[in-house]
């Protein structure tokens, strides 16, 4: 299969591309003009989501799209950065779908990243794909992002899968990588009350979900891409400390998180999202790492 991948230089994108290559697929990287020389010429498709550039000839013949591009949410949310978050997701997706719709043979599978931020801060409520969206900034962003991805169904005649991705556990990127230094120094601890729910997925399991979404007709619409074992922040902190064999005595009170990170703290560190992967469970999707301790040991290569 020829697969167009956006965000291929990111944590998830790199892992997806490596697995696609390993399993015999042809990966075409959607890249900005200034990054073209970083990819093999026969694998790079020029794409400037805001400037409008798109190398249609290089993209022709792609059978599927994995759309992962988007600015990082893990930065302080200035007005400028919030605008960047929206443009890199909502506007970029709109323009990508429009560009693909002009191909002679548009791809018939569109696997798009979304995020569990779609649900907002929901306390102890168990959230399935049928749950209503939240009402904060990330929830509004998620709704708009998914709406643009969903347009691929009509514009391309494609099957669209919307993956609402939880906290991705990986050694060399994402939230876990940022936690490792303070935890290894014995300075880890619960954030806020510690009662907020964290819904996570190990990177290898997320890659497998994406590959199955490419290949399986029943993968369509919203899908919660999380492990079945959501944990509270307190449980996560305790488990990571045990895995690293470090104490976890240094809590970060909510007010300190807000001082340090501003609005982002409420949405990413203090919000509670107890997400259930109902669709994946209905499809009997196998997880390599369904439990937190095993997942941490695997991604950190600790046994």
N, C-alpha and C positions, 0 to 999 in steps of 0.2 A: 504494500500500500504506500502511496505517496502522500505524506502528511506535512501540511504547512503548520509550523509552530511559531507563535509569537511569544515573547518573553523567554526565549530559549537560553539566555545568559543568566537567568535567575536561578534560585535554589531549586525550585520544582522543575523549571524548564530544562535545566541541564540534565537532571536525573531522567526525565521523560525521554529526552533525545538520545541519551546513552542507551536506554532500554529499547527504544525503537530501532536504533542502529544494531544492537546486539541480536534482536529477533528478526532481522532481515528486511525491515521497512526502509524506505527512502525518506529522509528528513529534509525538508526545505525550510530554512530559517528565515523568518520575516525580520529584516534588520533595517535600521535607519541608514541613510546614505553614508554617513561618516563612519559606520562600522562595517561596511561591505568587505573591506580587506581583511577582516578578522574571520571570515568564513570562506570555505572553498567556493570558487566562482560558480560551480555547477550546483551548489546547494544554497545559495543566497538569493533571496527575493527582496529587492529594494522596496521599503515601505516607510513612508513618513506620514504617520497618522494625522498630523495636524497640517502639514504642508500640502498633503494631497498626492505626493509621489507614490506610485505603485507600479511595479514591473509585472504587468499582466502576462507578458509572454513567458516569463520565468515561472509564474504561478500556474500557468495552464497545465491541466492534467492532474493537479492535486485532487485526491479523492476525499480528503478529510482535513479538518482544521482543529488544532488544539490551541485555544486562545487564552494565554496566561499573562499577557502584558498588563502592567499597571504600576504606578508609583508606590513606593513603600508607605504603609500606614504608620510604621514605627518611627515617626519623626514628630517633633512638636508641631501641633496643628496651627500654624499661622494662617491668616486669611489666604495668603499666597499658596501655601501648601495644600489647603483644602481645595482650592481651585485646581491645583495640579492633580490631586486625587481624582476629582471628577472628570477632568479633561482626559486623563490617561486611561480611564475606564469607559465612561459613557460616550464621550465624543469619539474616542479612538475606535471603539467597537462599532459605532454607527458608520464611520467611514470605512472600516474594514469590510463590513457586510455590503455596503454600497459598491466597493471596488470588486469584491468577489462576484457580485450579481452580474457584472458586465463580462465575465469570462464566458467563453463559448460553451464550456462544460463546468459549471460551478461545482464545488465539492458538495457531497451529499450527506456529510456528517460534520457537525459543528459542536465540539466539546469546549465549553466555556467555563472559566473560573468565575466563581462568586465566593461569598464568604458567609460564615455564620453570624457576622455582624448584621445580616439581614433581619435577625430576630430581635435585636436590641437587648436591653437589660431585663431579664425575665425571672429573676429569683430562682425558686425551686421548680418552676413549671417545666415539665418534660416537653421538648419541642420536636415535632416531626415536620416532615415536608408540608403538611397541611396546616401548620400553625400560621397565624397571622404575622405579618411583619411588625417590627418595632416602629418607634417614632423618633429616633434620634438621627444624628447626621449619618452614621454608618448604615443604618437601616434604610434611610432615604437613598443613599448612594447605591446600596445593594439592589433596591427595587428598580432604580433607573438603569443600572448596569445590566440586570437580567432582562429588562424590557428590550434593550437594544440587541442583546444576544438572541432573544427569542424571535426577532425579526428575520433571522436567517431561515426560519422554517418556511416563510412565505417567499422571501426574496430569492433564496437559493433552492427551495424545495428540499431542504436538508432536515435530517433528524437532529434535534438540538438537545444536548444534555447540559444542565446547569449545575455545576458542582459547588455546593455550599461547603467550603473547606474550613476545617477547624484549625487549631494551633498545630503547625507542622513540626514534628520532632525530628531534628537532624543535627549532626555534630558540627557541621561547618557552615551553618547559616540559620536564619530565622530566630525565633524567640529563645529556643533552648541554648543556642550558641552564646547569646547575650547573657544568659543566666550563669553559664559555667564558671566564669572568673570569680564573681562574688561567692558562689557556693563553694568552689574549691578553696577559697581563702577562709572559709568558715563564717562568711558574712551573709549567708542566705537566710531567708525567713519569710513568713507569711506576709501577704500584701493585704492591707485593709483588715477586714474582719476574718479573712481566710475562709469564709463560708460561701463565697461566690464559686459557681461551677465553671470548670474548664473542660471544654470538649476538644480533644486532640486527635491526631492521627500520625503514625510513624511514616516517614517519607517513603520507604519501600511500599507500604500499603497504599499510599496515595497514588504512587506511580502505577500500581496494579489496577486501581480503580479507573484511572484515566485510560489505560490500555484496554480494559474491558469495555469502557464506554465507547471507544472507537470501534470495537468489533461486535458489539452486542446490540441488537435492535431494541431490546427492552429497556436499554439505558436511554431514557429521554425525560425531558422536564426536569424539575428540581430534584436533586439527590444530595442528601446530607453526607458529605465525605468526611466522616469522623469515625473513630473507633467506638465499639459498643460500650466502653467503660469510662464514661465521663467521671471526673473526680472534682472534689472541692480544691480550692487553692491550698488549703491546709494539708490535704492528703497529698497533693502534688509535691509540695515543699518537703514533707516528711519522706516521701518515696525517693525524691531526687537526692536528698541528704543521705539516705541509707545507701543508695547505689554508689554515691561518690565517697561514702564513709566520712562525711563531714557533719558537724553540728549545724543546726538551723535555728539559732537563737536571736537573730536580728530582724525583727519585723519591720515592715515599712507601713506606718499608719496611713490612712487614706489622705489626711491633709498633706503629708509629706509627699505622697505620690502626685497629688494635684499641684503642689508647689514645683516639683521637679519636671512634670510632664504636661501640665495644663489640662486642656479638655481631653486630650488623648488618654489620660489616666482613667477617666470614668468609662470610656468606651472600650479600652483594651485590657486594663489591669483590674478594674473594680467591678466591671459588668459581669453578670452571672448568666451563663447560657448552657443549659443542660440539654444538649442536643442528642437526639436518638437517631441512628442511621436506619430508619424504618424501611426505606426502599431497598437498601443493600441487604438487610436481613431477610426481607421477603424474597429476594433473589438468591438467598443462600450464599451470599458473597463470602469467600474464605478470607480471613485475616491472618497474616503471618504473625502479627503482634497485637492481639486483642486486649492485653492487660498492660497497665502502665509500667510496672517494674520491668517486665520482659522487654517492652518496647525501648525503654531507656537503656537497658543493658545492651540491646542489639545495636541501636544507633550510635551508642558511645563505645561500642566494641569492648564491653566489660562483661566478664563471665565469672 
